[in-house]
Amino acid sequence: MNLPYGMLEGWGRFPRHETQLLDCPFPEDLAAATLSATSLIARGNGRSYGDAAVGDRVTLLCRGLGRMRAFDPQTGMLTVEAGTLLSDIIESFLPRGWFPPVVPGTKFVTVGGMIASDVHGKNHHRDGGFGDHLASFRLVRADGETVTCSREENPELFFASIGGMGLTGVIAEATFPMKRVETGWILQETTVAPDLKAAIAALDRSGDATYSVAWIDCLARGASLGRSLVYAGEHASRDEMKAMMPEAVLYPDLRQARLGMPVDLPGWALNSLSVKAFNLAYFRAGQRKAGAPHLVHWEPYFFPLDGIRDWNRLYGRRGFVQHQCVVPEDRAEAVLGEIIERFSRSGRGSFLAVLKKLGPASGMMSFPMPGYTLALDLPVTEGVRPLLDQIDRIVVEAGGRLYMAKDARQSRDVFEASNPRLNEFRELRRATGADGRFSSRLATRLGI
């Protein structure tokens, strides 16, 4: 097979690898494309942060599989091809009063990627991850056969593929329910938490809210360690919106990014002083909005960074890594406090530090567990890897784990120690022939 070569990377732009590229714009060609190569992985829009969507030998480009197949307005059940962008779904259905059951932090992801990563949103504590809402999907297996997977049909493949990072087969299409909303506005209430303990308590108190998340000033130290802005949100009703903003439209349009990063920032631009200044300004702005609930446009509420085109260039040409871990609830305050303290002492603070409460997950290899997840973005520099290796050990010793969709550098030892169903997943891959057909740079690095 004579395929062109290309350099691919994840959203973090680290690491970069050469791979052969195989384009598949039509679903009827997926089986033949799958059988045409070994050691391949499907790739959607390339928004996993590390090397999860870069093939060891071949990368199957599935972004062209973006057609919406069917919608039932009585049940809200939607069927789309796996390369369909979340942004296209929202743009098509929100004006008609429908919204996806779970959305991650960017709308520029494909449905196939959402399944493979079992993405979670600000409502995981209450509603679970995207996999919990799936009705079914069609999967091209290692032998080229396309099968339907659901809780009733091929259930083992269904649960292994949710969070399985594309290593069980190629997802061709999926069916899931949309949910009714009366407006495109979120009613948000902001709580100021002076430290980490208060932030965790505020997230616990907002457990009945549909959405909750905390932004953490990770450079604050001493008595202010972990100070946060905690946001609780609900889809605003028509009456609430009309009472607060009578002139506004019920379903505001998707906003085009007004800012962009045409060039890479120099490596020195994001330093402890600039991040500290940003964090202080952001915290004070949040303080001014604390108290009474107010309305927020759906797009900046769910996807704040999508308002900046190519925002990954903020971290310079060398790229960045995101460290996202989850630790059990009973260890969260002590463990996350130690992690934030280490970042603060190192001066490697992140201007994007997010804390969320998670519930259980259904996928065999899904990231969430009952507890708290902390995500931080860090530029790739000489001292980052040793620091993150230390943090990894703290997470594993606490019974936690790292998110594969964000990972670019965890060790195989850390991965094996923190994923109790890994051997079960490996055995399923062997039994279905997937281990000889589907592989990514991430899978090879972690020994999956």
C-alpha positions as CSV (number, residue, x, y, z in Angstrom):
1,M,0.0,0.0,0.0
2,N,1.6,3.2,-1.2
3,L,0.2,5.9,1.1
4,P,1.5,9.5,1.6
5,Y,3.3,10.3,4.8
6,G,2.6,13.3,7.0
7,M,3.5,14.7,10.4
8,L,0.7,14.6,12.9
9,E,0.3,15.8,16.5
10,G,-2.5,16.3,19.0
11,W,-4.0,19.6,20.1
12,G,-1.1,20.1,22.5
13,R,1.3,20.0,19.5
14,F,3.5,17.5,21.5
15,P,4.7,15.0,20.6
16,R,4.9,15.1,16.8
17,H,5.2,11.8,14.8
18,E,5.4,10.8,11.1
19,T,2.6,8.5,10.0
20,Q,1.0,7.3,6.7
21,L,-2.3,8.9,6.0
22,L,-5.4,7.1,4.7
23,D,-8.4,9.2,3.9
24,C,-11.9,7.6,4.1
25,P,-14.7,10.1,3.3
26,F,-17.5,7.5,2.8
27,P,-18.8,5.0,5.4
28,E,-19.2,2.3,2.8
29,D,-15.4,2.4,2.3
30,L,-14.5,1.9,6.0
31,A,-14.4,-1.9,6.0
32,A,-12.0,-2.0,3.0
33,A,-9.9,0.8,4.5
34,T,-9.7,-1.0,7.8
35,L,-8.5,-4.3,6.2
36,S,-6.0,-2.5,4.0
37,A,-3.5,-1.8,6.8
38,T,-2.3,-3.1,10.1
39,S,-1.4,-0.9,13.1
40,L,-3.8,1.9,12.2
41,I,-6.0,4.2,14.3
42,A,-9.0,6.3,13.4
43,R,-8.6,10.1,13.7
44,G,-11.5,12.6,13.8
45,N,-10.7,16.3,14.3
46,G,-7.4,15.8,16.1
47,R,-8.5,17.4,19.4
48,S,-7.1,14.7,21.8
49,Y,-4.1,16.5,23.3
50,G,-1.4,13.9,22.9
51,D,-0.7,10.9,20.7
52,A,-4.0,9.0,21.0
53,A,-5.1,9.8,17.4
54,V,-1.7,9.2,15.7
55,G,-1.2,5.8,14.1
56,D,1.9,3.7,14.7
57,R,2.0,3.1,10.9
58,V,-1.3,4.4,9.4
59,T,-3.8,7.0,10.5
60,L,-7.3,6.6,9.1
61,L,-8.7,10.1,8.5
62,C,-12.4,10.0,9.3
63,R,-13.3,13.7,9.5
64,G,-15.2,13.4,6.2
65,L,-17.7,11.1,7.8
66,G,-19.8,14.1,8.9
67,R,-23.3,13.4,7.8
68,M,-26.4,13.5,10.0
69,R,-28.5,10.4,9.2
70,A,-31.7,10.6,11.2
71,F,-33.6,12.5,13.9
72,D,-36.8,11.6,15.8
73,P,-38.4,14.8,17.2
74,Q,-40.6,12.7,19.4
75,T,-37.8,11.1,21.3
76,G,-34.9,13.4,20.5
77,M,-32.9,10.4,19.2
78,L,-30.2,11.5,16.7
79,T,-28.1,9.3,14.4
80,V,-24.9,10.7,12.9
81,E,-21.8,9.5,11.3
82,A,-18.8,9.4,13.6
83,G,-16.9,12.3,12.0
84,T,-19.7,14.7,12.7
85,L,-18.6,17.7,14.7
86,L,-20.3,18.6,17.9
87,S,-20.4,22.2,16.8
88,D,-22.5,21.2,13.7
89,I,-24.9,19.3,15.9
90,I,-25.4,22.3,18.3
91,E,-25.7,24.7,15.4
92,S,-28.3,22.6,13.7
93,F,-30.4,21.6,16.7
94,L,-30.2,24.3,19.4
95,P,-32.4,26.7,17.4
96,R,-35.0,23.9,17.5
97,G,-34.7,23.5,21.2
98,W,-32.4,20.5,21.6
99,F,-28.9,20.2,23.2
100,P,-26.5,17.3,23.5
101,P,-26.7,15.4,26.8
102,V,-23.0,15.8,27.5
103,V,-20.4,18.2,26.0
104,P,-16.6,18.5,26.7
105,G,-14.6,21.7,26.9
106,T,-14.5,22.2,23.1
107,K,-17.2,22.0,20.5
108,F,-14.6,21.1,17.8
109,V,-14.7,17.3,18.5
110,T,-16.2,14.5,16.5
111,V,-18.8,12.1,17.9
112,G,-16.5,9.2,17.3
113,G,-13.9,10.9,19.4
114,M,-16.4,11.7,22.1
115,I,-17.2,8.0,22.3
116,A,-13.6,6.8,22.1
117,S,-12.6,9.2,24.9
118,D,-15.9,8.9,26.8
119,V,-15.9,12.6,27.3
120,H,-17.3,14.2,30.4
121,G,-18.6,17.6,31.0
122,K,-19.7,19.9,33.8
123,N,-22.6,17.6,34.5
124,H,-20.8,14.3,35.1
125,H,-21.5,14.4,38.8
126,R,-25.2,14.2,38.0
127,D,-25.6,12.8,34.5
128,G,-22.5,10.8,33.8
129,G,-20.3,10.9,30.6
130,F,-21.2,10.7,27.0
131,G,-21.1,6.9,27.0
132,D,-23.8,6.8,29.6
133,H,-26.2,8.3,27.1
134,L,-25.3,6.3,24.0
135,A,-28.1,4.2,22.6
136,S,-25.9,2.3,20.1
137,F,-23.1,2.7,17.6
138,R,-21.8,0.9,14.5
139,L,-18.3,-0.5,14.8
140,V,-16.0,-1.8,12.1
141,R,-14.1,-4.7,13.7
142,A,-10.6,-6.0,12.9
143,D,-12.0,-8.6,10.5
144,G,-13.8,-5.9,8.5
145,E,-17.3,-6.8,9.7
146,T,-19.5,-3.9,10.8
147,V,-21.6,-4.7,13.9
148,T,-24.1,-2.8,16.0
149,C,-23.0,-2.3,19.6
150,S,-25.4,-1.5,22.4
151,R,-26.3,-2.6,25.9
152,E,-28.2,-5.5,24.4
153,E,-26.2,-6.3,21.3
154,N,-22.5,-7.0,21.5
155,P,-22.5,-5.4,25.0
156,E,-18.8,-6.4,25.7
157,L,-17.6,-4.5,22.6
158,F,-20.0,-1.6,23.5
159,F,-18.5,-1.0,27.0
160,A,-14.9,-1.7,25.8
161,S,-15.2,0.9,23.0
162,I,-16.6,3.6,25.3
163,G,-13.3,5.2,26.5
164,G,-11.3,2.6,24.5
165,M,-9.5,5.3,22.5
166,G,-10.3,3.6,19.2
167,L,-8.5,0.4,20.0
168,T,-11.4,-1.9,19.5
169,G,-12.4,-0.8,16.0
170,V,-13.5,2.1,13.9
171,I,-16.7,3.8,14.9
172,A,-18.8,4.4,11.8
173,E,-22.0,6.1,13.2
174,A,-23.7,6.6,16.6
175,T,-27.2,7.1,18.0
176,F,-27.9,9.1,21.1
177,P,-30.7,11.2,22.6
178,M,-30.6,15.0,22.6
179,K,-32.3,16.8,25.4
180,R,-35.0,19.5,25.4
181,V,-34.0,23.0,26.4
182,E,-36.2,26.2,26.4
183,T,-33.4,28.7,25.6
184,G,-29.8,28.9,24.6
185,W,-28.8,30.7,27.8
186,I,-27.3,29.3,31.0
187,L,-28.3,30.7,34.4
188,Q,-25.0,30.8,36.3
189,E,-24.3,31.5,39.9
190,T,-20.7,32.2,41.0
191,T,-19.3,31.4,44.4
192,V,-15.9,32.7,45.6
193,A,-14.0,30.0,47.5
194,P,-11.0,31.4,49.5
195,D,-9.1,28.0,49.5
196,L,-9.3,24.5,48.2
197,K,-11.3,23.2,51.1
198,A,-14.0,25.8,50.4
199,A,-13.9,25.0,46.7
200,I,-14.6,21.3,47.3
201,A,-17.4,22.2,49.8
202,A,-19.0,24.5,47.2
203,L,-18.9,21.8,44.6
204,D,-20.5,19.4,47.0
205,R,-23.2,22.0,47.8
206,S,-23.9,22.4,44.1
207,G,-24.3,18.7,43.6
208,D,-28.0,19.1,42.6
209,A,-27.1,21.7,39.9
210,T,-27.0,20.3,36.4
211,Y,-23.6,21.9,35.8
212,S,-20.8,22.7,38.2
213,V,-17.1,23.5,37.8
214,A,-14.4,25.4,39.6
215,W,-11.6,27.5,38.2
216,I,-8.5,27.5,40.5
217,D,-5.8,30.1,40.9
218,C,-3.0,27.5,41.0
219,L,-0.3,30.1,41.8
220,A,-2.0,31.3,45.1
221,R,-0.1,30.1,48.1
222,G,-0.4,29.9,51.9
223,A,-3.9,30.4,53.3
224,S,-5.1,31.1,49.7
225,L,-3.9,27.8,48.3
226,G,-6.6,26.6,45.9
227,R,-8.7,29.7,45.9
228,S,-11.3,29.3,43.3
229,L,-14.4,30.6,41.5
230,V,-17.1,27.9,41.5
231,Y,-19.7,28.1,38.8
232,A,-23.1,26.3,39.1
233,G,-25.4,26.5,36.1
234,E,-28.8,25.5,34.6
235,H,-30.4,25.8,31.3
236,A,-32.4,28.9,31.7
237,S,-36.2,28.6,31.1
238,R,-38.0,30.9,28.7
239,D,-39.6,32.7,31.6
240,E,-36.3,33.2,33.4
241,M,-34.6,34.5,30.2
242,K,-37.5,36.9,29.4
243,A,-37.5,38.3,32.9
244,M,-33.8,39.0,33.0
245,M,-33.1,39.9,29.3
246,P,-36.5,40.6,27.6
247,E,-34.9,41.8,24.4
248,A,-32.6,38.8,23.9
249,V,-33.3,36.1,21.4
250,L,-34.2,32.7,22.8
251,Y,-31.5,30.8,21.0
252,P,-28.5,33.0,20.3
253,D,-26.3,31.9,17.3
254,L,-22.9,30.3,17.4
255,R,-20.4,33.0,17.8
256,Q,-17.4,33.3,15.4
257,A,-14.1,33.5,17.2
258,R,-13.2,37.2,17.4
259,L,-9.6,36.6,18.5
260,G,-7.0,34.4,17.0
261,M,-3.4,33.4,17.4
262,P,-1.8,33.9,13.9
263,V,1.7,33.0,15.2
264,D,3.3,31.1,18.1
265,L,4.0,33.1,21.2
266,P,7.6,33.1,22.2
267,G,8.5,30.6,24.9
268,W,9.1,33.3,27.6
269,A,5.6,34.9,27.2
270,L,3.8,32.4,29.5
271,N,5.9,32.7,32.7
272,S,5.0,32.9,36.4
273,L,4.6,36.6,36.3
274,S,2.2,36.7,33.3
275,V,0.2,33.8,34.6
276,K,0.0,35.3,38.1
277,A,-1.2,38.6,36.6
278,F,-3.9,36.8,34.5
279,N,-5.0,34.7,37.4
280,L,-5.4,37.7,39.7
281,A,-7.4,39.7,37.1
282,Y,-9.6,36.7,36.4
283,F,-10.2,36.0,40.1
284,R,-11.2,39.7,40.7
285,A,-13.5,39.7,37.7
286,G,-15.2,36.6,39.1
287,Q,-15.6,38.2,42.5
288,R,-17.5,41.1,41.0
289,K,-20.0,38.6,39.4
290,A,-20.5,36.5,42.6
291,G,-23.8,36.3,44.3
292,A,-27.0,36.8,42.2
293,P,-27.5,34.4,39.2
294,H,-27.0,35.9,35.8
295,L,-27.4,34.7,32.2
296,V,-24.5,33.5,30.1
297,H,-24.5,32.7,26.4
298,W,-24.2,28.9,25.9
299,E,-21.0,29.1,23.9
300,P,-18.6,30.9,26.3
301,Y,-20.2,28.9,29.2
302,F,-19.4,25.5,27.8
303,F,-16.5,26.3,25.4
304,P,-14.6,29.4,26.7
305,L,-11.4,28.8,24.8
306,D,-13.1,28.2,21.5
307,G,-13.5,31.9,21.3
308,I,-9.7,32.1,20.5
309,R,-8.8,30.5,17.2
310,D,-5.7,28.3,17.5
311,W,-5.3,29.0,21.2
312,N,-2.8,26.2,21.5
313,R,-0.3,28.6,19.9
314,L,-0.3,30.5,23.2
315,Y,2.2,27.9,24.4
316,G,4.8,28.5,21.7
317,R,6.3,26.2,19.1
318,R,7.3,23.5,21.5
319,G,3.7,22.9,22.5
320,F,2.1,22.1,25.8
321,V,0.8,19.2,27.9
322,Q,-2.3,18.9,29.9
323,H,-2.1,17.0,33.2
324,Q,-5.6,15.8,34.1
325,C,-6.0,13.4,37.0
326,V,-8.9,12.1,39.1
327,V,-8.6,11.0,42.7
328,P,-11.1,9.4,45.0
329,E,-13.4,11.7,46.9
330,D,-12.1,10.8,50.4
331,R,-8.5,11.7,49.4
332,A,-9.3,14.7,47.2
333,E,-8.5,17.6,49.6
334,A,-5.2,16.3,50.8
335,V,-3.9,14.9,47.5
336,L,-5.1,17.8,45.3
337,G,-3.8,20.2,47.9
338,E,-0.3,18.6,47.6
339,I,-0.5,18.7,43.8
340,I,-1.4,22.4,43.7
341,E,1.2,23.2,46.3
342,R,3.9,21.6,44.1
343,F,2.8,23.5,41.1
344,S,2.7,26.7,43.0
345,R,6.2,26.2,44.5
346,S,7.6,25.4,41.0
347,G,6.2,28.6,39.6
348,R,4.7,26.6,36.7
349,G,1.2,27.7,37.3
350,S,-1.5,27.2,34.6
351,F,-3.9,30.0,33.6
352,L,-6.4,27.1,32.9
353,A,-6.8,25.1,36.1
354,V,-10.1,23.4,36.3
355,L,-11.6,21.3,39.2
356,K,-14.8,19.2,38.7
357,K,-16.6,16.5,40.7
358,L,-17.1,13.2,38.8
359,G,-19.3,10.2,39.3
360,P,-18.8,6.6,38.1
361,A,-18.3,5.6,34.5
362,S,-19.6,2.8,32.4
363,G,-16.8,2.2,30.0
364,M,-14.2,-0.5,30.7
365,M,-11.3,2.0,30.2
366,S,-13.2,5.3,30.9
367,F,-11.4,7.9,32.9
368,P,-13.9,9.1,35.5
369,M,-14.4,7.6,38.9
370,P,-16.3,9.0,41.9
371,G,-14.0,11.8,43.1
372,Y,-12.5,15.0,41.8
373,T,-10.6,15.8,38.6
374,L,-8.0,18.5,38.3
375,A,-6.7,19.7,34.9
376,L,-3.8,22.0,34.3
377,D,-2.1,23.1,31.0
378,L,1.7,23.5,31.0
379,P,4.2,24.6,28.3
380,V,6.7,21.9,27.3
381,T,9.9,22.9,29.0
382,E,12.9,21.2,30.4
383,G,11.6,20.9,33.9
384,V,8.1,19.9,33.2
385,R,8.5,16.1,32.9
386,P,10.2,15.5,36.2
387,L,7.6,17.6,38.0
388,L,4.7,15.7,36.3
389,D,6.4,12.3,37.0
390,Q,6.3,13.3,40.7
391,I,2.6,14.3,40.5
392,D,1.8,11.0,38.7
393,R,3.2,9.0,41.6
394,I,1.1,11.0,44.1
395,V,-2.1,10.3,42.0
396,V,-1.4,6.6,41.7
397,E,-0.7,6.2,45.4
398,A,-4.0,7.8,46.1
399,G,-5.9,5.4,43.9
400,G,-6.4,7.8,41.0
401,R,-5.5,7.9,37.3
402,L,-4.8,10.1,34.3
403,Y,-7.0,10.9,31.3
404,M,-5.8,9.2,28.2
405,A,-7.4,11.7,25.9
406,K,-5.2,14.4,27.4
407,D,-2.1,12.4,28.0
408,A,1.2,12.8,26.1
409,R,3.8,11.5,28.5
410,Q,2.7,9.2,31.4
411,S,4.8,6.1,31.8
412,R,3.6,2.5,31.2
413,D,4.2,1.8,34.9
414,V,1.9,4.6,36.0
415,F,-0.8,3.5,33.5
416,E,-0.7,-0.1,34.5
417,A,-0.9,0.7,38.2
418,S,-3.9,2.9,37.8
419,N,-6.2,1.0,35.4
420,P,-7.6,-2.0,37.2
421,R,-9.5,-3.4,34.0
422,L,-6.5,-3.1,31.7
423,N,-5.9,-6.9,31.5
424,E,-9.5,-7.4,30.7
425,F,-9.3,-4.8,27.9
426,R,-6.1,-6.4,26.5
427,E,-7.8,-9.8,26.5
428,L,-10.8,-8.5,24.6
429,R,-8.4,-6.9,22.0
430,R,-6.7,-10.2,21.6
431,A,-9.9,-12.2,21.3
432,T,-11.3,-9.9,18.6
433,G,-8.1,-9.5,16.7
434,A,-8.0,-5.8,17.5
435,D,-4.5,-6.0,18.9
436,G,-3.1,-6.9,15.5
437,R,-5.1,-4.2,13.6
438,F,-5.6,-1.1,15.7
439,S,-2.8,0.7,17.4
440,S,-1.8,4.3,18.1
441,R,1.4,6.0,19.4
442,L,-0.4,6.2,22.8
443,A,-1.2,2.5,22.8
444,T,2.4,1.5,22.0
445,R,3.8,3.9,24.6
446,L,1.5,2.5,27.3
447,G,1.6,-1.1,26.2
448,I,-2.1,-1.5,25.6
